[in-house]
Amino acid sequence: MSAPAHPFELGTDGPATIVAAIDGSVTSLRAAAYAGGLARRQGSRLLAIYVQGVGGLGSTSAEAVLAQRESGEATARELRDLVEQARGRGVRVDFTTRVGDPYTEITRFAEEVRADALVVGVSERRGHRLIGSLAVRLVRAGRWPVTVVP
């Protein structure tokens, strides 16, 4: 009996590039951990993105804008440190930050890097059940497989 013409190869299927959106919330950190494990097992490249939102403070004073910017930069530094720890565990990972609307920036980034999959955490905000969360919007876009981690 001869070998099949196209033998099955372990580790060749699955996403080559995974994008994980993280914002420091518990669910986004779980999503990043899940994405890291998936990337390590699949031999994929993991790209973590943090999007610092703009506005939403209800005040447009210079002090409020400065405080929001400083808070976002502190969050980005903390997340960058966590990503560096993942690199030490055998995950091929890079970290990037953007400023703007999270949905817009994540979809733009995913298109730029030609992502094969997105991983996000479920929203912890109550209002998102009514108006739709980032995860729901990404799923509805239908451009990538999206894994939503609780």
C-alpha positions as CSV (number, residue, x, y, z in Angstrom):
1,M,0.0,0.0,0.0
2,S,1.5,3.4,-1.0
3,A,1.4,6.6,1.1
4,P,-1.3,9.1,0.4
5,A,-0.5,11.8,-2.2
6,H,-1.2,14.6,0.4
7,P,-0.2,13.4,3.9
8,F,-1.7,15.3,6.8
9,E,0.9,17.6,8.4
10,L,0.7,18.6,12.1
11,G,0.9,22.2,12.9
12,T,0.3,23.6,9.4
13,D,-3.4,24.5,9.7
14,G,-4.7,27.5,11.7
15,P,-4.2,31.2,11.8
16,A,-0.7,32.6,11.0
17,T,-1.5,36.1,12.5
18,I,-3.7,36.6,15.5
19,V,-4.7,40.0,16.8
20,A,-5.7,40.3,20.5
21,A,-7.3,43.6,21.6
22,I,-6.4,44.4,25.2
23,D,-7.5,47.3,27.4
24,G,-6.5,46.2,30.9
25,S,-9.9,44.8,31.8
26,V,-10.1,41.3,33.3
27,T,-11.8,39.9,30.3
28,S,-9.3,41.4,27.9
29,L,-6.4,40.0,29.8
30,R,-8.1,36.6,29.7
31,A,-8.5,37.0,26.0
32,A,-4.8,37.9,25.7
33,A,-3.8,34.8,27.7
34,Y,-6.0,32.6,25.5
35,A,-4.6,34.2,22.3
36,G,-1.1,33.7,23.6
37,G,-1.6,30.1,24.2
38,L,-3.2,29.6,20.8
39,A,-0.4,31.5,19.1
40,R,2.2,29.4,20.9
41,R,0.5,26.1,20.1
42,Q,-0.1,27.0,16.5
43,G,3.2,28.7,15.9
44,S,1.3,31.9,15.0
45,R,2.4,35.5,15.4
46,L,0.4,37.3,18.0
47,L,-0.1,41.0,17.7
48,A,-1.6,42.7,20.8
49,I,-3.2,46.1,20.4
50,Y,-4.3,48.7,22.9
51,V,-6.5,51.5,21.7
52,Q,-6.7,54.5,23.9
53,G,-10.2,56.0,23.4
54,V,-10.7,59.7,23.1
55,G,-13.5,61.7,24.7
56,G,-16.1,60.3,26.9
57,L,-15.1,62.2,30.0
58,G,-18.0,64.7,29.7
59,S,-15.6,67.5,30.0
60,T,-13.4,69.1,27.4
61,S,-11.1,71.0,29.8
62,A,-7.4,70.8,29.2
63,E,-6.9,69.2,32.6
64,A,-9.4,66.4,31.8
65,V,-7.8,65.7,28.4
66,L,-4.3,65.7,29.9
67,A,-5.5,63.3,32.7
68,Q,-7.1,61.0,30.2
69,R,-3.9,61.0,28.0
70,E,-1.7,60.2,31.0
71,S,-4.0,57.4,32.2
72,G,-4.0,55.9,28.8
73,E,-0.2,56.1,28.6
74,A,0.2,54.4,32.0
75,T,-2.2,51.6,30.9
76,A,-0.2,51.2,27.7
77,R,3.1,50.8,29.7
78,E,1.5,48.2,32.0
79,L,0.2,46.2,29.0
80,R,3.5,46.4,27.2
81,D,5.2,44.9,30.3
82,L,2.7,42.0,30.3
83,V,3.3,41.4,26.6
84,E,7.0,41.3,27.2
85,Q,6.4,38.6,29.8
86,A,4.6,36.5,27.2
87,R,7.5,36.8,24.9
88,G,9.7,35.2,27.6
89,R,7.3,32.2,27.5
90,G,7.9,31.3,23.9
91,V,5.2,33.4,22.2
92,R,6.0,35.5,19.2
93,V,4.3,38.6,20.2
94,D,4.4,42.3,19.4
95,F,2.5,45.2,21.0
96,T,1.1,48.3,19.4
97,T,-1.0,51.2,20.6
98,R,-3.4,53.4,18.8
99,V,-5.5,56.4,19.8
100,G,-9.1,56.7,18.6
101,D,-12.3,54.7,18.4
102,P,-11.5,51.1,19.4
103,Y,-13.6,49.4,16.7
104,T,-12.2,51.6,13.9
105,E,-8.6,51.3,15.0
106,I,-8.7,47.5,15.6
107,T,-10.3,46.8,12.3
108,R,-7.8,49.1,10.5
109,F,-4.9,47.4,12.3
110,A,-6.3,43.9,11.5
111,E,-6.5,44.8,7.8
112,E,-3.0,46.3,7.8
113,V,-1.4,43.2,9.3
114,R,-3.7,40.8,7.3
115,A,-5.0,39.2,10.5
116,D,-6.3,35.6,10.3
117,A,-8.2,35.9,13.6
118,L,-9.2,38.3,16.3
119,V,-9.5,37.6,20.0
120,V,-11.3,40.0,22.4
121,G,-12.8,39.9,25.8
122,V,-16.5,40.2,26.4
123,S,-17.6,43.7,27.5
124,E,-18.0,44.3,31.2
125,R,-20.3,47.3,30.6
126,R,-24.0,46.9,31.1
127,G,-25.0,49.4,28.4
128,H,-23.3,47.3,25.7
129,R,-26.1,44.7,26.0
130,L,-28.4,47.3,24.5
131,I,-26.2,49.2,22.0
132,G,-23.7,46.5,21.2
133,S,-20.2,45.8,22.4
134,L,-16.9,46.0,20.5
135,A,-17.0,42.1,20.3
136,V,-20.5,42.1,18.8
137,R,-19.5,44.8,16.3
138,L,-16.4,42.8,15.2
139,V,-18.4,39.6,14.8
140,R,-21.0,41.4,12.8
141,A,-18.4,42.9,10.5
142,G,-17.8,39.3,9.3
143,R,-14.2,40.0,8.1
144,W,-12.3,37.7,10.5
145,P,-13.1,34.8,12.8
146,V,-13.6,36.4,16.2
147,T,-13.1,34.6,19.5
148,V,-14.9,36.3,22.4
149,V,-13.4,35.3,25.7
150,P,-15.6,35.6,28.9
